[in-house]
Amino acid sequence: MAEHSGHMLEFLRQPSAASPAWLRSYGLAAGLFGIALGLGLIAQQLGLENLAFPLLLMVVAATVWYAGPGPGALAILLSTVGFDFFFIDPRYSLVIESANYPYIAAYILFAVMVGWFGATRRRIEQELRQARHDLRKLNADLERRSTELEVSNKELEAFAYSTSHDLRAPLRHVVGYTELLQKNAHATLDEKSRRYVAMVLESAKKMGELIDDLLAFSKIGRADTRNTLVDLGDLVREVKKEVEGDENGRKIAWKIGALPSLHGDRAMLRIALVNLLSNAVKFTRTQPQAEIEIGCADAREGEVVVYVRDNGVGFDMQYANKLFGVFQRLHTLEAFEGTGIGLATVQRIVARHGGRVWADGIVDGGATFYFSAPATERSQP
């Protein structure tokens, strides 16, 4: 019976070119009432007199659900009149005895409540369908923009790579011929000319370093990651020896705490740590006693946070948003050498490992750089 009722509902709801929407909706109310009334009268003949009550309430619920509140009001009216006329004594009369007032009132109350619940649920489902439609549209827009951004980034990286690569050959010629000029014409040049040649050579070498850093930066975005379990403690100690060797015997107080193991690309993580530790060594150069600390900080569940802290020149926090941008520098080139790509490289490497980077600093009070990564089963130091 339920299956046949479902087919009947679908039939009554089918659009027709000859009938307007309002006629179909109110026709649905009348049709459902007729079906329920017929079933109720059959049940009454079989001795199931109480079956008419839920059948007529179902008419109200189905009409509100499929046709809306207007046809639902008609269904309430028809069901109330039909219930009174066919199923309440005196039968086949609209006269209501005082003893049946509570019964009719209860029926009307139930019918209104069913209609209200049906209308509320219908409205909520319509809002949910609209929300799902909007969400699908937003997801499609987001996917399209993500694709466009990915294509744009690849084009930008390819441009940076090809430009940097093409610049290296003429730059090598500039450096080579300048060195030949410095060597062969040194005796014939006056002091001012020799200084000019030395400045050209120094600037060309700095430009070469910048191109090399830019090439390395672009390669990080295109390189495939080879994830293994990396012991950060061993990696930090390895990088520490490397950066210490470039400081001509400077005395630095190192403090290396317990560090976790991470799943990641060891070569990329090494580059990130080289940049962070090199910066710490470089920006503590003005201190009589350099202090550099590497350890783990408190982290959210599911991630680990590693920090590199120094007692160097620090920085003003109002410029913290510039730290990880390409070619962004907070100190003059005369004060501290560098190309302004190191921290941008760190950010890109950490992002490729599913983490984030940030920093705290105080002018002349040192700086602390943090990076996070997803935790693994062996991430506990």
N, C-alpha and C positions, 0 to 999 in steps of 0.2 A: 504493500500500500504506500509506504514512504517513497518508493521508487516512482510509482505512478504519480504521486503528488508532486514530486520534483519535476517530472516531465511536464505536468500541467502548469506549474509555475513558470517554467521556461517558455512554454507555449504562449501563456498569457502575457509574458514580458517581451515577446518578439516584436520588433518595431514593424510598423506597417506604413507604407507610403500614403494610404488612404485615411489614416486616423492620426490626429495630433497626439503629442505626448501626454497632455492632460487627460485625454479620453482613454488612452491606454492605462494610465495610472488608476483612474477611478473605476475603469472597467475591471482592473485586477482586483480592487476591493470588493466589487459586487460579485465577481466570479468566485473568489475564494469564499465569500459568505454563502453563496449558493451551494458550493461543494460541502462546506462544513454543516450547513443546515440539513442537506440531504443525508449526510452520514449520521447526524444526530437523530433524525427521525427514524432511520433504519435501526439505530442502536436502541431507540425507545421501544420500537416494536419487538426487539429481542430481549427486552427487560433491562437494558443497560442505560437507564435514564440519566445517570450522573455523567455520562460520557459527553453530553452536549456542552457542558460548562467548559472543559479544557479545549474542546474543538473550536468553540467560538473565540476563546482567548488566543488560540493559535492563529486564527484569522487576523486578529488585531496585530499580533507580533509580526506575522509574515507581511502584511500590507505596509506597516510602518517601515519594515526593513527594506522591502523591494521598491516601494512607491513613494515613501516620504510621509510627512506629518499630515498633509491635507487629506489624501486618501485614507490615512490611518484614522482620522477623525470620522470619516464616513463609515469605516469599518466598525468603529466603536458604536456609532449610532445604530447601524443595521444589526449588529450583534446584540445590543441591548434590547431593541424592539423585538427581534426574532426570538431571543431567549424568553422575554415576557410573553409573547403571543403563543409560542408553541410548547413551552416547557414549564410554565408556572400557572398554577390554578388561579382563576378559572381559565382553562385552555381556550385558545382561539379568540382571545379578547385582550384588549390593551388595558383593561381594568386591573389594577393592582390592589389586592387586599392588604389591609394594614399589617397583617402577620407576615407578609412577604416583603415589606419595606426593607428590613435589614438585609434580606437575601439579594434584592435588586441593588441596594446601595453597595453591598460587598462586591457584587459582580462589576458594577460601574467602576468602583475603586480599583479592582484588580485589572480591569481593562485599561484604565488610564495609566496605571503603573507599568503594565506591560508595554503600552504604547510609548511611554516616556523612556523606559529602558531601551526599547528598540530604536527610538529616534536618537538617543544619546550614543548608543553603540554605532549606529549608522554614521553619525557625524564624525565620531572618532576614527572609524575605519576610512572614511573619505579623507580626513586629515592625514592619516597614516599613508594612504595611497599617494596623496599629493606630496608628502614629505619624502617618500621613497622615490617618486618621480624627480623631485628637486635634487635628492641626493645622487641619483644616477646621472643627472645632468651635470652636477658639480664634479662628480668623479670623472666623467668624460672630459670636462674642461680641464680638470687637474691633470689627467693623463696626457691630454694634448699639450698642455703647457710644459709638463715634465719632459715630454718627447722633444718639444721645441728647444727647451733649455739644454737637454742633453746634446742635441745636435749642435746648438750654438757653442756649448763648452768644447765639444770635440773640434769644431771649426777653429775656435780661439786657440786651443792647444796646438792644433796643427799649424796654425799661423805663427804662433810663438816659436814652435820648434823649427819650422822652415826658415823663418826670419833669422833666428839666432844661428842656425846652422849656416845660412848663407852669409852671415856677417863675419864668421870666423876666418874664412879665407882672406878677404881683404885686410882684416885686422892683423892677421899673421904677417902680411906683407908690410903693413905700417910698422909693426914692432921690429921685424927683421931689418928693414932698410934704415930705421931709426938707430938700431944698435950698430949697423955698419957705419952710418954717418958718425955716430959717437966715437967709434973706434978709429976710423980712418982719418977723420977731419978734426980730431980733438986738438991737435997741436995748432991748427990754423984758425980755430974759432976763439973769439974772446970769451971772457967770463960770462957775459950776459947771454951770448949765443949758446954756450954750453949748458947754461941753466935752462934755456928754452928747450933744447933737445932733451934734457933730462925730464922736464915737465911733460913733453909729448910722450916719451917712453913710459913714464909713470901712469899717465892717464890712459894710454892704450892698454897697459897691463891691467888696470882697474876695470876697464871696459871688458877685457877678456874674462876676468873673474865674474863680472856681472852676467855675461853671456853664458858662461859655464853654469852659473847658478840658475839662470832662467831655463836652460836646457834640462837641468836636473829636475826643476820644478815641473816642467811640462811632462817629463817622462813618468813622474809619479802618478799623474792622472791617467796615463795610458798603460802603465805596466800591470801585468797580472800579479795578484798576490799569491804567495806560496805559504799557506798557513801551517805552522808547526807549533809545538809547545815551546815557548821561549822563556827561559829563566832570566827575568829582568835583573836579578842580582848579579849574575855572571856578566850580563851584557853591560851593565853600568860600570862594573869594575874594569872591563875591557876598554870602554870608551874613556874612562877616567885616565888610564895610562896614556891613551893617545893624546888627549887634550893637554895633559900635564907636560908632555914632551915638547910642546910648542911654546912653552912659557919661560924658557931659558932659566930653569932652576928656581922659579918663584916658589916661595913657601906658602902652601895653601892648606888650611885645616879642613879636611874632608870628614864628613860624618854620613855614613851610608847605613841606613836602617834595613830592617828585613823587608824584602821586596817579593812580590808574587810572581808566579808563572802565568803567562798569557798565551792564548792561541792567536798567532799573528804571523806576519811576514817579518822574519828576523832582520833582513837587510833594511827594510823600511823603518822598523823600530830603532835600529841602530842609527840611521840618519837623523831621526827625530831626537834621540838622546844626544848625539854629537852636537846638534844645534843648540839644545837646551844647556848642556854642560859648557859648551864653548862660550855661550853668552854669559853664563855665570862667571866663568873665569875672566872673560874680557871686561865685564862691568864691575869687577872687584879690583881691577888693576890699580885704582887710586887709593885703595885702603892699605894701611900698613900691615894688617893681618887679614888676609882673605879667608872667609868662612863659607863653605858650601855644604848644604845638607840635602840628601835625597832620601825620601821615605814614602810611607803610605799615609793618606789622610782618611778621615771618616767619609763613607760613601753611602749612596742609596743602595737598597737591596738589588742584587743582580749586577752590580758593577764594582770595579775597584778604581781608586784614585791614587795617582802617584804625583808627588810634588818635587820640585827642585827649587831650593831656597838659597839666597845669597845675601850678603851684607854689603852689596855694592851701592852704586849711585841711585838705584831705584828709578821710579818714574811717577808722574802725576796721574792719579786715577781718572781725571777727566779726559785723558787721552787714551784710556785703556782700549777703547774700541778700535784704535788704529794699529795696535800691536801686531795683529795677525793679518794685516793687509799687505799685498805685494808692494814693494818699494816704499813702505811706510817706515819712517825713522823718527825716533823721539830725541836723538842726539846727533850733533853735527858729525860729519865725516872726519873733520879734523880732530875731534875729541876721541871718537871710537870708530875704527874701520868697520866695513861691512857693506853689503849690497841691499839690505832690507828685504831679503827673500827668505831668510832662515826660519822665522816664526810662521810665515805663510806656509812653508813646506811642512813644518810640524803640524799645523792645523789640518792640512790636506791628508797627511799620513794618518793622524788620529781619526779623522772623519772616515777614512777608508776602513778603519778597524771598528767602526760603530761607536766611537767615543766623541768627546768634546774637549775643548781646551779653554782655559781662562787664566787670569793672573791678578795678583794683588801687589801693590807697591806703594812706597812712600819715598818722596824725593829725599835723597841722601840717607835713606833708611832701609835700603835693600828691596828685593823683589822676590815673589814666589810665583812660580809657574806650575799650573796643575794640568794634568790630562787624565781622562777616564777611559775605561775600556770595559767591555762585558766580562763579567766574572766567569770563571770555569771551576770545575771541581777541585782543581789544584791551585786556585788563585789565592788561597790563604798563605801569607808569607811565613 
